[in-house]
Structure formats: structure tokens, C-alpha cells
Amino acid sequence: MSYCIKCGRKLNDGEVCNCQAQAPKTEFQATQGNNFQTANVTGGATQTVDSRKKITKLLTIIGSAVMAIACFMPFYTILSETINYVGGGTGQTGDGVIVVILAIVAIVLAVFNLQKFGVIPAAIALVITIYDISQVSSASMGFGSFGIGAYLAVIGAIVAIVGGILGFVWKLTRK
């Protein structure tokens, strides 16, 4: 047995209702009928979009925060001297300052729901970090080792990039 969606009349199998106008809904229809289905479909779609936005926002913010914090952690150790990414260990300002600024920009973009644009500063920070890792590695001639800051800066940048890309892809698939 099924019911007409306009008037609520019981229909036999295969029967089509030919009602002309909507009749007042019964109590059953008001609580269990079309309104319930509409709320289910609309609410589910809205909830999915909201949860996707939250996921991309969190990925971008967390990745960028990890990237920024990593710049103050040990980046490289050579001959018992530990170098962080911001200060360089020798009183010089390293490229870590640029990476921290780029991480802050990515966080601000995510806070204003523009996390898909957070890919740009995160990608630039990743390129700078990888370049610096290769430079330090070749300059030390194998006498040093990378610290936790180097690994976390790369991982944080990748997570922020993934958050931005997911935001962009999910926005495209929603349309």
C-alpha cells in the first residue's frame, strides 16, 4: 500500500491518484509524510556540506599551526649545534620567519572560510622548507641530522595543502 503525496489517500498497488488540489494533511502526514522526507534529504545534504567545511577548515588550521610551531623547534643538528628554522642558531634570521608568516596567512584564510586559498601560502612554505632542507643537507656534507622541526614543517605544510585541495574539490563536486 502506498499513499498519494498530495492528498494522502490510500492507493492500491499500481494505482495513480488523480486528485486536483492538495487536501489538508492528516496528522500522520504532517508528522511522518513529506515533511519528514524533505527534512531528511535537505538536512542531510546541509549537514554533509557543513561537516566538509569543518574538516577542510580544521586540516588547514592544524597543518598551518604545526608548520608555524615547527619553525621554533630543532630543525637541524650539526656538530652538536642545534639550529632552529627561525633563528638559524647563529643569530641570523632564517627562512623560518617567512614560513611562519605564510602559516599565519593560511590560518587567517581558513578562519574566514577561504581555506581553499590556503593552498597557496602552504605550498610556498613547503617549497621553501624543502629547498632549505636540501641546502642544509648538502652544506653539512653528511655531518648533521634533521630535527623534529624539519619533519613537522613538511608534514604541517602537506596537511594544510590537503585541507585546501579538499575544500576546492568538494566545492566543485557540490555544484
N, C-alpha and C positions, 0 to 999 in steps of 0.2 A: 504494500500500500504506500502511496505517496500522496502529497498534498499540493494544491495549487499555491504557487508563491505569491499570487496577487490576492486571492480571496480566502485561501485556507481550506477550501472544500476538499474532502477526501476523494481521491481518484483511484479508479481500478487500474490494474496493470495495463500500460499502453494507452490509457485514456488521456486526452488533452482537454483541459478546461477552456471554455470559450467565454469566460466572464468578460464583461465590457469595462468595468471600472473596479478599482480597489474597494473591497468591502472592509469594514472595520476589522481590525485584527482581534483574534481571540486572545485570551490571557496566555495560552500556550505559545502562540506565535510571537507575542510581544517579548516573552522571556526566552524562548528556545528556538524560534524560527530564524528569519532572515537577519535580524539584528545581531544574533549570536554569531552567525556565519560571517557577516560583514566585519564585526569587531575582531573576530579571529584572524581573518585574512589581513585586514588593514593593520591591526595591532602587531601581528607577526612580522609584516614587512617593515613597519616603522622600527620595531624592536631590533630587527636584524641590522638595519642601516645604522641605528644608534650604537649598537654594540660594535659594529665595524669601525665607526668613527672613534669610539673609545679605544679600541685595540690599536689602531694606527697612531692615535694621539699618544697613547702610553708607550708604544715602541719608539716613537720619535723622541719623546721626552726622556725616557730611561736611557736610550742609546746615547743621546747627546749629553746627558748628565754624566754617564760613565766616561764618555770621551773627555769631558772637561776635568773631571776628578783625576783621571789617569795622568793628565799632564803634570800633576803635582806629586806623582808617585815616582819611585825609581824607574828611570827609563833605560839606562844603560850603566853597566859597571865595567870599568877598565882599570886594571892595576890598583885595585882596592879603592878607587874613587867612584862614588855613585853620582850619576848625573840625572837630574830630572828634566822633563821636557820644557819646562817654563824658564828655569833659571840657567840651565846649561851646566851648572856646577862650578863654573869658573867666573861667575859674576856677570856673564853675558846673558842677554835675553835671547832665549831660543824661539824656534818656530811654534813652540807650545802656546805662546801668547796668542798667536793667530788662530790656532786650533781651538783654544778656549773661547775666543770671540765668535768663531764660526759655530761652536756648540751652543753658545747663548742665543745666537740668531736663530738656529734651528729650534730651540726650545720656545722662543717667543713666537715663531711661526706656528708651532704646534698649539700653543696656548690660545691663539686666535683662530684655531681650526683651519690652518693653512699648512698642515703637516706634509701635504704632497709637495710643497715647495721647499720643505726641509731637506729634500734630497740634494739640492744644490750646495748648501753650505756643508752638509755632511760628506758629500762626495769630494769637495775641495779639501776638506780636512783629512779625508782618507788618503788622497793623493799626496798631500804634504807629508803626512805621517809615514807613508810607505817610502817616499823619496828620502826622508831623513833617516829612516831605518837602514836603507841601502847605503847611504853616505857614511853613517856611523860604522856600519859593518865593514865596509871596505877600508875606511881610515884606520880602524883599530887592528887590522891585519890578523884577526882571529884571537887577540889577546883579551877580549872582553866578552860579556854576556848581556843579553837583553833582560831587563827587569819587568816586573808585572805591569808597569805603566805603559810600556810599548805594546804589550799584548792587549791590554784593556782599551787603549786608544783605538786600535784597529777594530776590535770587537764592537766597541761602542759606536764607531762610525758605521760599521756594517749594519748593526741593528737599527740605527736611525735611518739609513738608506732604505732598508727593508720596510720600515714603517711608512716612509714617504711613498715608496713604489706601490705598496698595498693600498694606500689611500687613493692614489691615482687610478690604479686598476679597478678597484671596487667602485669608484665613481663612474668610470666608463661602463662597467657592466650593469650599473643601476639604470642607466638611460635606455 
